[in-house]
Amino acid sequence: MPTTMDRRSLLSRAALGATGLIAATSLGSLAPEAAFGATNQYADPGQPDPNFAEGLITGRNGDLLQAQGSDGRLHRIQLTGSTSVWKLHPTTIDQAKIGDGLYARGVLLPDGILAAEAIWVNIVNLTVAITSISRSGVGFDHHGQKVVGHVRTGTTAAVYNGTPAVSDLSMLEVGRHAQVIGAWRPGTNEIDIATIYTSN
């Protein structure tokens, strides 16, 4: 893993030469679980991680995204040739829309812009109870709120008792508790399911 200085130098050069080409990053995992990983070890205790941004996308000017954080902070996020983008699966930033939510990890540059290594669009991580199961979806209760989960063929997977992820959802049971990672459909109570973690 490159050092912070190496990453800053690499991403600074990439930001200056950004072309909008989105490629897989060599600096870290794009797996959705990585969006919820430990905060940057270089963040000051009690302070927001300077190398992380979250919020709703409010604008885009070429390779520069603007987002308003849930804490009211405004973020400027620079896409580079090594930025990876996830929206249920690896994709390009053209799939991100105004009003979408995002998490971004990267390196904060001296001008206050975050040079992004990875961006996760509309990602959610929910603890739920399973309320219904059908071929096309799974119903959830998330702290008293109904959530409709859509099964996406070729994408949706389940992890049972920590075993490797499989596409077979037949071992899910109504009433069981689970953790669900997926992509929220803005303006709705619906998500597209990436992975369901459960214990049987």
N, C-alpha and C positions, 0 to 999 in steps of 0.2 A: 504494500500500500504506500503510495507516495506520501512524503511528509507534507505538513500544512504549507510550508514555503514552496515546495515543488508544485502542489496543487494550485496555490495562488498564482504562481508564475505561469503554469500551463493554462489555467482558465483565463487569466488576464490576456494572454496572447490569443487564445481562442475567441474571447469576447471582442477583441479589437478586429479580428478577421472573420467575425460571424457571417455566415452566408445563408442561414436558415436551414441548412442541411442537418437533419436530425439523425444521429448515428448512435449505436449502442455505446454506452460509456465504459471505459476501462478503469474507472475510478471507484466504482462501487456497484452494489446490486440494485437492480430495478424491481426486484421482487416486491409485491405489495407489502409484505410484512416488514420490509426495510424502512418503509415510511414511518413506522411506529417504533423504530429502534431507539436505542439510547441516544440522548442528546450529545452534541459534540463535546468532547473532553476539554476543549479549549474555551468553552463558555464560562463566564464568571458566575460563581454560585449566586442563585437568586435573581439572575438577569436572563432575559430572553437569549436564546442561542443566536448569535449573529449570523450563523451559517445556515439558518433554517427560516423559511417563510411559510405562512398559511393564510388563507383567506379566499375571498371571491374575486374572480377576474373582473376588472372594471374597464380595461382597455388594452389595446395592443397596437404598437407602432413598429412594424417590421419584426425584428428579433427581440424587441423589448416589451415585456408584459408588465402591466400595472395590476396590483391586487390590493384589496383592503382587508387587513387582518381582523379577526374576531375581537382583538383588543383595540381596534381603531387605528393601528399603525398602517401606513401606506408603504407598500413594497414595490421596488422596481427590480424585475427579474430578467436578466440577460440570457437569451438562448445562445448556445455556442454549437460548433460542429460536433462536440462530444456530449451534448445534452441528450439524455434519454427521456422518453415520455411514455407514461402508462395511463391508459384509460380502459380498464378491464383487461387489456393486453397491450404489449408494446405497440406504439403507434407514432404519429407525428403531431406536432403542436397544432397543425391545422384542424385537428379534431377537438381542440379546446375552444369553447365559446364564451362570450361575455355572460356573466352570471354563473359559470361553472366554479366549483370550489377547487382549490389546489393545495398541495403540500409541495415544497421545493427544498432541496438540499444542494448546497454548493459552497462557494467561498465568497465572503463579503469583500468587495473591492474598495479601495480608498475613497472612491466617489459615492459610496453608499449603495451601489448596485450589487445585487447578488448574482454572480456568475453561476448558473445552475448546472450541476452535474446530473440531477434527476428531478423530474416533475411527475407527480401523481395527480391525476385529474379526477375529481368527484369521489375520491377514495373514502370508504367508511369502514370502521372496525367496530362491530356491534356485539354486545353480549345479549343473547336472546333465549326465549323458549320457543320450541317448534310447535306451531298450532295446527298446521295442515301440511299435507304432502300430495303433490300431483306430478304428472309427468313433466309439465311445463313450469312448475314453480313450487316454492315452499313458503308457507305462511309463518310469520314470526310475531312474537310479542316482545317488544323492547321497552321494558319498564312501563308497561301499560299502554304503549302505543303500537298500533298495528303496522307491520311492515310487510310488503309484498316482495318476495324474492323471486326473480326470474332465472330459470335455468338456461344457460347458454351452451348449446351443444359444442363440444370441442374445447370449451373453456372451463366450465364449472366443474369443481372437483370437491371431494370430501376426504378428510383426514380422520381416521378412527383410532383413538387411543395412541396417537403419535406415530402411526404407521405411515408409509409413503402415500401421497395423495393419489386417489383413484377417481375415475369418472362415475363409478357405480354408487348411486345414492340410495340403494335399496335397504341399507342398514340404518338409515335415519328413522327416528321414532318420534311420533307426536308426544309432547310432554317433556322430551329431553331438553336439557340446556345445551347451548352451543355458542361458539364464537364464529362470526361471519365477517369475512372481508369481501368487499364488493365495490361496485361503482354506483353511486346514487344517481337517480334520474331527477335533475333539479325541478323544484316546484311540485314534487309528488312525494308519496310515502313508499316509493318503489326503488328497488335496487336490482342490478344485475349481479348475480352471485359469482365471485371468483373462487373462494374456498370456504367450506364449512368445516370447522373443527369440533368434534364431539367425542365423548367417551360413552361406550356402551357397557 
